[in-house]
Amino acid sequence: MKADTLAVVLAGGLARRMGGGDKPLRLLAGQPLLAHVLARVAPQVAAVVLNANGDAGRFAAFGLPVLADPLPDYPGPLAGVLAALDWAAEHRPELTTVLSVPGDGPFLPGDLRARLEAARAVAGVPMACAASGGWTHPPIGLWPVALRGALREGLLAGERKIDRWTARFGCASAEWPVAPHDPFFNANAPEDLAAAEEILARGGEIAHMPQQMNAGETGR
């Protein structure tokens, strides 16, 4: 349910293909990619946090808690998920589920959380991830806070591959169509931003950030 879910926007990577810097702060249609992501995800959950390393001040305008990786040397998205699971357990114990999304996905579907929740319920497994066009997207998924201890153990043991870790416990998938465009399109490189602009020019919808996000209230 929306009321028991925390979203984490994963922005802890090095963005090498984008030339470094913060991919979520690159502009699309005059707004940072992160604004597009938040506009689509925030209405689906009770609170939002951001996983990013370095100076948290560069994201201050969004009014979100910024969580650094709990392990050094950029161990990947699993570390960002663990940061969110730990934050939920400490600060919002009523939030028992985390929805993870990338910080560079401007077209995420509005039914993401609901369909992932349905998929894991039908399959009787604790986790679910998104899929489209015959591909699964392991960083886009639902995670139970109850598995944070097991995830920490896995990371400390050197695990970095999401689907290999989730397979230990069970992970369903929910499929979305890729027409008129893939909802899990992500902007990894400058040419991807140009492609996203073309999608918008062909009628792709621009979501607008909720007012409470602008006011810095969501996730507090």
N, C-alpha and C positions, 0 to 999 in steps of 0.2 A: 504494500500500500504506500501511497505517497507520504502518509504521515509517519511512516517508520523508516524512510529512506533518506540517506545523505548522499549527495553527488560529489564526486571529486573530479576536477578537471586536471588531467595529467599534462603538466608542462615542465617536467623536470629534465627533459633531454637536452642534448647539445646543439640540435638543429644544424648539423653539418651541411646537409644538402641545401639548406636555405642560406648558407653562408655565415652561420653562427647567429648569435643573438636570440631573441625570444620570438619564435614563430607566432604565438598567440597575440603578439602586439603588432604584427604586420597588418596592413590595412586592406580591407575588402569592402567595396562600395562605401568608402569613407569611414568605416568603423573597424576597430581591431577585430581580428578573427575571434578573440576571446569574447567580445561582446555578442557576436553571432551565436557562439556556443552557449553562453549563459542565457540568452533569450530563448533558446530552444529547450534547455535542460531545466532551468530554474522552476518553471511551472509544474514540472513533473515530480518534484521532491520537496521535502520539508526544509532542507538547508543545503548550502553549497560551500565547499572549500576548494582551495587551489593548491596543487602540489607543484612547487617550484623551488629551485635552489638559488643561492646567492641572495642579493639584497631584495628583501620583500617589498621595499618601498616603491619599486618600479610598477607594482600592481596596486598601489594604494587607492587609485581612483575607482577601483571596482568594489572596495569595501568588504573584501573577503578575508577570512583567515588564510594565511599562506603557510603551508606545511612543507618543510624540507624533507628530503629523503632521510630515513632513519639509519641508513648505512652509507658509508663513503664511496667515492669513485663511481658515481652514476650507475647503479646496478640495474637500471631499467624500470619499466612500468610497474612491476611487482612491488618495488619499494614504495612507489607512490600510493599504490593501493593499501599497503601496510600502514603508511602514515595516516591515511584516512580512517582505517579500521581502528587504529589506536586513538585517534582524535575523537571518534564517535564514542568509544568506550569511556573515555575520560571526561568529555565535555557534554555529550548528549546521549546518555545511556539508553534513552527511549528509542534511539535510532538503531535498529538492529541489522540494517542492510545498507550496503554502499553500492551506488551506481557509478562506475568509472567510465569516463569519456575522454577522448583526446582534446587538446586545446586548439587543434587546427582543423576541426570538422564543422564547417559552417552550415551544413544541411541536415543535421541530425533529426530523426523523425520525432514527432510529437507524442507518439505512442511507444517510445523506446522502453521506458521503465515498465509499463503495463504489459507489453508483449513478452519481455524477458521474464517478468514475474510469472506470467501464465505458462511459459515454456518450462521453467524449472518445476512448477507445481505439477504439470502433466507428467513430466519425466520422473518426478519423485527424487530429484537431486538438489544439492544445496546451491548450485551456481548455474548461470546461463550467460551466453555471449551472443552477440549479434552476428548475422551472416547476410551476404548479398552476392548475387552473381556467381554462386558456387563457391565462394570464399568465406571462411569464418574470420571474425575480427576480435581476437581474444582480449585486446585492451578495452573493448566496449562490453561491459558485463555487469552482472549483479553478484555481489560477494556478501556472505554472512559475516557479521562482526565476530561471531563465535569461532571462526576459523583463524583469527589473527595470530594466535599462538603457533598454530601449525605453519602458517605462512612465514612467520619470523624464523622458525626452525629451518624451513626450506631455504630461505634466503641466506641464513648463516652457514648452511651446508653447501652453498654455491649455486643453488638453483636460480636460473634467470629466465627460463622459457615458460611463458604463461600456460600454454595448453598442456605441457607436460606435468606441471604442478596441479592444475585443476583436474586432470584425468584421474588423479589419485582419489578424488572425492566424488566426482561426477559433475559434469557440466553439460547442460542442454544447449541447444541453439535455436534462435528464432530468425527466420528468413524474411528479408524485405526485397521487393522488386527493385530493379535498377533503372526503370523507366519512370518518368522522363530523364531522371539522373539518379545516380547512386547516392542514397542518403548518407552513406559513410565515406563519401569523397573526402580526402584530406589533402591539405596543402603542404606538401613536403619540400617543394622547390619553387623558385620564382615563377616558373612556367605554369605551375598548378594554380597560382593566384590568378594568372591570366585566364586559365580555363574556368575558374570559378566565376570570374567576371562575365564570361561568355554564357555560363549557365543562368546567371541572373538576367542577362540581356535577353535570353530566350524565354523569360517568364518565371524563373526560379524565384520563390518567395523569400523576401527579406524579413526575418523575425525581428521583433523589437524587444529590447530588454525591459523586463517588468520594472515598474516604478520603484518597488522596494529594493531592487538590486541597485538602481541608481542612487538610492539613499543610503546604501551600505548596510542594509538590515539583514538580508538573507545570509544565513550561515552564522549569525551572531549568537 
